[in-house]
Amino acid sequence: MLALKTAHHNYLLVRNMIAAKNKKIIVSVILFSVVIVTLCIVWGLANMQTNESVSTEKKAVEIALPLAQEYIQRPDQHKDYSIVTTKATFEETDRPHWFVEITFKVERDECYCAPAKGYEVVMWADTGEIYHQGPVYHHDATYAVGTFEISIDKVKEIALPLAQAYAQANNRVITTLTISCHLDNRPYWDVIMQFEAIENKNMESLGDQKGVCGYYVSVWADTGEIRRHDVLNTVGF
């Protein structure tokens, strides 16, 4: 009889331990689920914020200004800049975009290199995504914002056939394509198409393809004419 009572007591003890353990597991699962849902909501809101349309000049400047401030505050700068003016211009092209010009004033100069005149940011009006940003070192007064006629899709149509023809003739494969624009004295597009790497231990057998890693095409943004095109190699082009 004593043995039965002891066995029953042990059974109850084990059952209670298992129940307590299961309760902890359930609570942990619930907490984990709450964390995951919260992270998903935050991620979704962040994406919504970074993909909002930009309908006003004020909004375009709000997006562009921190990028210019980050540039002038970089620790490797040998100059102190202050921001003088900001201007945002809306461009009604194939895909509307904002062109933001931010001008600088040099407050302190500790090197002989040319100072940046300002900073330029170009963003899509429908999403607010940045597709070009960078400092400006030269600015020609004859350049008008309205001369940016060739869209990013059109420049791809112009440049890709040149790289494809070269790749086909030399048994190469295009793997990536990147496009950037340069708003200098005369705006132009740069298109860089990378080739698949050649796996061959005997480099001498590669012939003309030794060191060739891609193809480069530059297109004038106002007319669509080819500015330059050539192979891209591992030591520059």
Residue, then its C-alpha position, 0 to 999 in steps of 0.5 A: m500500500l505504501a508503495l502505491k502511495t509513493a508511486h502515485h505521489n511521484y506520478l503527480l510530481v512528474r505531471n506537475m513538473i511537465a505541466a509547468k514546463n509546458k506552460k513555460i514553453i507556451v509563454s515563450v512561444i507567445l512572447f516570440s510570436v509577439v516579437i516577430v509580429t512587432l518586427c514585421i510591422v516595424w519593417g513594413l512601416a519603414n518600407m512605407q516611409t522609404n517608398e513614399s511619393v515626393s510631391t513637394e519641393k520641401k519634401a525633396v529637400e528634406i530627403a536630400l539635405p541629410l545626405a549633403q550634411e553627412y558628406i561635409q561631416r565625414p571625418d576624412q574631410h580636410k575642409d569645413y563646409s557650411i550649407v548656403t542654399t538648397k533648391a529642388t527642381f521637378e523634372e517631368t521626364d519619362r519617369p518624373h524625378w527631383f533634382v536637388e542642388i545644395t551649395f557649399k561655402v568653405e569655412r576652413d581649408e587644410c589642403y590644396c585640393a579643389p573644394a566641392k562647390g556643393y552637393e547634388v541629389v536626384m530622386w524618383a518622384d514616385t518612390g523617393e528612392i535616390y538614383h544619384q548623389g554626390p559632390v559637385y566640383h564644377h558647375d557650368a552656368t550654361y547647364a540647364v536642368g531641363t536638358f536631361e532628356i534621356s531616361i534611365d530606361k532609354v540609356k539601357e536600350i542604347a548601351l546594352p546592345l554594344a556590350q552584348a555584341y562584344a560579349q557574343a563575339n568574345n564568348r563572354v556572359i554579362t552578369t550585372l548592369t549598373i547605371s549612374c548619371h553625372l550632372d557635370n557641365r554636360p550631363y551624361w549616363d555611365v553604364i557598366m556591364q560586368f562579365e562572368a569571371i573566366e576560370n582558367k589557370n593558364m592566363e596566357s591562353l586567354g588572349d585578348q580577354k586577359g584582364v577584361c571584366g566587363y564593358y563600359v558605355s557612356v551616353w550624353a543625357d541630352t541627346g542620347e549620343i554615345r560619348r564613349h564605349d570600351v572594355l572594362n578591365t581589372v586595372g581601369f578603363 
